[in-house]
């Protein structure tokens, strides 16, 4: 549920409770006023009937068709006596009195309840006597008025609640426009190459304070990103020179025959590691470039099968150290000829194949399959057997994540391959199921 809906529901709930409480109080007062008016009209009628009563001689007025009357008299010389009582005079609580017909077992229909009003004669109306008249009036009309009043209150309350919901929804949308603006700006940050500060609202309210706090946080994030990128670039530049010197020295030593037969395998291994570090430094330099700058791509025509074969040949010594065999399968087609950055593609392939070799099971085979049948892109798939049945795949493209902490490395290989693949406009997908890890590289044909 959106924030707008929650605000509207909260305001509507408060409005409903408050309006229901105040409306119920007003409804009670209105019902009491109707009852008071009804009793006053009945009392006026009873006083008029009492004014027509005479004791000597006895003259009694007759009540109306729907009225019920009881007349009693008392004095100091005789006890209270009942002068008249209607046959259907109700009980003291106003409930109708049921009367049987002549036929046994039959009852008349029950009438509505009555409201009873009692009036007494004044001192100058009768000498030495006091007459009391009780008039009972059916309250059907009063109950109908009260019922109509309740219906009007209920419909009015429901209509006002619906109107409050509609008005509250519109008002909430208007009040939340600054927040929607912030959300839109934040969404653009996710698509932008550089974090730009949010535009604070004009009003100096809580939203303004929130925007200032968010801008401070975004500034710290941008500073951290820039510092990390500058560190990568500076470190890579500083390491390139000594690595180039070491690489040149090892190549001269090996080509000049200065190393003995016992020392030559060790120097070959050192040269492979220096080449690997040089490749990693070049990748760091590529990834340390600002995101907003266009990627430096040195496009050239590339034969994918030849590129993969060269990478496999370069990793032969590492495969032997890990006791893993390699196998290449090629499906010829137009997808084997690419126009891309050969150096970056070389880095991607070396990382994927080296990762498969290092995490493969001993005495297993790493299979590299090249599918060139698609004229729009080239597909390179690298598969290796693993000691675990399955594992994470999405996390493997994050920096410094290691699926197996016991293995050497710092979890940068697949992250670098993922970033370089994005620079080439391709896609890298990973799958880990049934003790088999699969890396699938899609490179578009330009």
N, C-alpha and C positions, 0 to 999 in steps of 0.2 A: 504494500500500500504506500502510495506517495505521501510526501510530507504535506502537500496541499490537502489531500483527502483527510489525513489525520487531524490537521488543524480545523478543517470544517466540521468533522465529526465531534471533536472536543468542544468547539464553540456551540454546536447544535445541542450537544448533550447538556451543557451548562444552561443554555437558553431554555431547553425543554424542562429541566428540573425547576428552574426559577419561575418560569411562566406557569408551570403546572401548580407549584405551591401557591403563588399569588392568585392565580385564577381560581384554585379551589377555595381559598379564603374568600374571595369576592363572590364566588358562587354560593357559598354558605350564607354570606350576608344577604345576598339577593333572595335566596329561598326563605330565610327568616323574615325578610320584608314582605314577601308574598303571603306567608302565613299570618303575619301581624295584620296585614290589610284584610285578609279573609276573616280573621277573628273579629276585627272591628266592625266589619259589615254585619257579621252574625250578631254581635252584641247590640248594634243599632236596631236590628230586627227584633231581638229579644226584648229590648226596652219598649219598643212600640207595642208588642204583644202584651207586655206586663201592664202598660198604661190602660189597656182595655179590660183588664180583669176587675171584677166586682165581687165582693164577698156577701154583702147583704143588700139586695138579693144576689145570689151567685150568678155571675155572668162570666163565661169563659170564652175567649176567642179560639177559633180553630186554626191550627197550623196549616201551612201550605201543603201542596201535594207531596213534595219531597222532604218536608220538614218533620222532625220528630220533637215532641214537647212533653215536658213533665213539670207539673205545677204542684207545689206544696205550700201549706200555710201552718203557722204556729203562733201561739200567744201565751200569755201568762195563765190563762184559764183552761186551756186544753193543749194536749201534746201535739206534736207535729203530725199532720195528716196530709195525705196525698189527695189533691183535688182532681188531678187529671194526669193521665199517662198514656201516650200513644202506644198502640199495640206493638209496633216494631221499634220501640225506643232502644237504642243500642246499650251495650254494656258500658261500665264506667271508663274503660280504656278506649272507647270509640269503636270497638269492633261490632259488627252488626249482630243482632240477635236473630237466631234462626227459629222459625215457627213452623210447626207441622200443619199439614192440611188434614182434612177429615180422613182421607184415606191413609191408613197406617203405612209407614215406610217411605213416604214421599216427603221431599224437602223442597222449599222454594229456592230459587237461585239466590246466591249470596250477594248482597248489595255491597257497594264500596264502603270504606270506613267513614266514620263521622268525626267531626270536630265539635266538642261540647263547650257551650258558653253559658254560664250561670249569672243571672242578675237578681237583685233583691229590691223590694219596694222601699220607698223612702218613708220617713217617719210621718209625714203629713198626708201620705196617700191612704193609709188604712189606720183606723184608731185601734190601739191595743192589739194589733196583729202585724205579722210580718210574712209577706208572701215571697217565695223564691221560685223563679222560673228558669228552667234549664232547657235550652234550645240546642238541638243536634242537627247540624247541617252536613249533608254528604260532601266529602272533599274530593270528589272526582275531578271537578274543574280545576281545583288547586293542584292536584297531582299532575294533571295534563299540562298545566302551565309550568310546573317545576320540571317535568320531563322535557318540554320544549326548550326551556332555559338550559338544561343540561346538554341537549343536542346542539344548541347554538354555541355553547361554550366549547364542546368537544370539537365541532367542525371548525370553529374559529381558532382553537389551539392548534389543530392539525394543519390548517391553512397557513397560519403564521409560522409554524415549524418548517413547512415545505418552502415558504418564501424565505425564511432565514437560511435554509440550506442553499437555495439558489443564490441569494445575495452573498452569503458567506463564501461560496465557491468562487464567485467572481471577485470578491474583495481579496480572498486569499491569493488568487492568481495575480492580482495587481500588486499585492504586498510582496509576493515572492519573485517579482521580476528582477530585482537586483541579484537574488541568489541564482536565478536561471542564467543571468548574464555571467556570473562568476563560473558557473558550471560550463558554459560554452567556452569561456576563455581557458579554463582548465583542460577541456577536451582538445582545444587547439594546441596546448602545450604537449599533449601526448603525440600529436602528429608533427610538431615542429622539430627542427634540428637544434634549436637553442631555446632555453627556458626564458620567457619574457615575463616581467612582473604583471600581476593582475591590476586592472584599473579599479581603484577604490571608488565607492559611491560618494555622491556629493554630501549626503547627510552624515553627520558625525555621530553615528549610533553604534550599536553592537556589531552590525555588519561591517562597518568601517574598521572597527578594531580587529575583527576576524580577517579582513582582507590584508591589513597591515601585517598581522602575524603570519599569514600565508606567504606574503611576499618575502618576509624575512627568512622563512623556511626555504622557499624556492631559491633565494639568493645563496643560502648556505649549500644547497644541493648543487647549484651550478658551479660554485667555487670548488666543491669537492670533485665534481666531474672534470673541471679544467685542471685541477691539481693532479688528478690521476692521469689524465691524458698527457700533460706536460712531463710527468714523471716517466711514463712509458717512452715518450719520444726522446727525452734527455738520456735515459738509461740506455736506450737502443743505440743512440748516436755514440755514446761513450764506449760502448762495448764493441762496436763494429771494427774499430781500428785494431785493438789487441787481437781480436779473433781473426782478422785478415792477416796479421803478422804471423800468428800461430799456424794458420792454414798454409800460408806460403812456405814457412819453414818446414812443415811436415812434408809438403809436396816436394820441395827441393831435396830434402833428406832422402825420401823414398826414391825419387827419380835418379838421384846421383849415385845410388848404390852405396851410400855411406853407412846404412844400417845393416847389421848382420842378419843371418837367417833367423836367429832366435829373437831378435828385437823387431823384426819387420811386422809380424802379426799384431804386436802391441801397438806399433805406430799406425798401422792401417785402422785399427779400432779407434785410436785417438783422432785420426783424420776424419773418420765417419762422424764422431761426436762433435768435432769442431764444425763440420759442414751442417750438422743438425742444428747446432746453436746459431750458426750464421743464418740459416733459414728462419729460425724462430725470431731472431732479431729483425729480419726483414718484415716478418709478419707483424711484429709489434710496431714497427714504423708505419706500416700501412694502417693499422687499427688506431694509431694515436692521432691520425689526422682529424680535424674537426668534422663533425657530422654535416655541417652546412656546406662544406667545400665539396666540389665534385670529385669523385674518386678518380685517381690517376690510373687509367687502364692503358697498357701498351698492347694494343690489339695486333694480332697476327694470326695467320692460318695455322691451325693445329690439327694433327692427326691424333685422335683420342687413343687409338690402339697403340700407337707408337709411344705416346706419352705415358700410358699405363705400363707398358713393357719396360720403359726406362726406369720408372719408379720401382717396379718389382726388382729389377736388376740392382738398383741402388740399395735396396733393403735386404739383399741376399744374406749379408753377414749377420744382420739382426735376426732374421728368420732362423738362421743356423744356431745362434745363441739360445733362442727360445725353443728350439727343436720343433719348429713348425714348418710345414711345406706350403708352397704357394702354387696356385693353379689359375690359369687365365683362359677364359672362354669368350669368344668374339662372335657376335651376330652381325655380319657385314650389312652395310646400307648407307644411305646418304647422311645419317646422323653421325658418322665417324669423322666428318670434316667440319671443324668449327672455326669460327673467327672470334677469338677471345684472348684474354691475357694469359699467356702460356706460363709465366712465372707463378701467378696466383693459383692457376689450375694445378700446377706442379705441387705447390704447397698443400692444397686441399687433398690431392690424391696421396701424397706421402703421409699426411696426418691420418687419413682414414685407414690406409693399409698398415701403417705402423701401429695404430691403436688395435687393429684386428690381430696383429701378430703378438703384441704384448699381452693381450687379454685372452688369447686363444689357449685351448687345452694342448698340452704337450702331445706330440705325435699325431696331431690333427692337421687338417689342410685348410688354408685360407683360400676361398674361392672368389675370384674377381671376374665378374661378368659384364661385358660391354654390349649394350643393345643399340645398334645403329639403324634399326629399321624405321624409326620415327623421323621424318624429314624436318620436324620442327625443333627437336631437341635430342641431345645425347644422354643416355642413361648408363651410369656406372654403378654396379651393385657389388658390395664387399660383404662377404659372409664368413663368420668364424664360429667354431664351437666354443661354448663357455662351460665353466664348472657349475654355474648356477642356472636354474631353469628359466628365470626371468628376472627383471629388475627395472629400475626407472629409466625412462627415455627422455622425457621433456627436460629433466634436470641436467642431463648430460650436456646440453647446449649452453648451460650457465657457467660462468667462470668459476674456477677453483672447486668444482664439484667432482668428487672421486667416487665411482661406483664401488671400487675395491680399495680401501685405504692401504692395504698391504702392498699394493703394486706401486712401483716407482712413478714419479711424475706428479704434477700439481693440478691436474684436471683442466688443462688449457687447450689440449689438442682439438677436441670436438667443438669447443667454443670458438676457437680460431677458425676452424673449417666452416662453421655455421656463419660467422661474420664474413669471411671471404666469399662464400657462396652467395650471400646476399649482395655483395659488391658486384659480382658477375651477373646478377639478375637471375640466379638459379635458385634451387630449393634442395635442402638436405633433410631427408626424413630418416628416422631411426626406428627400429623394431627389435624387440627382445622377447622371444617366445620359444618354448620347447628346446631350451639349451642352445639356441642359435641367435646370435646377434647379427643384425643386418643393417648396413648403412647404404642408402640409395641416394645417389647424386644425380640431379637433373640440371643440365646446363643447356640453355637455349642456343639455337643456331642463329647468329646475327646475319 
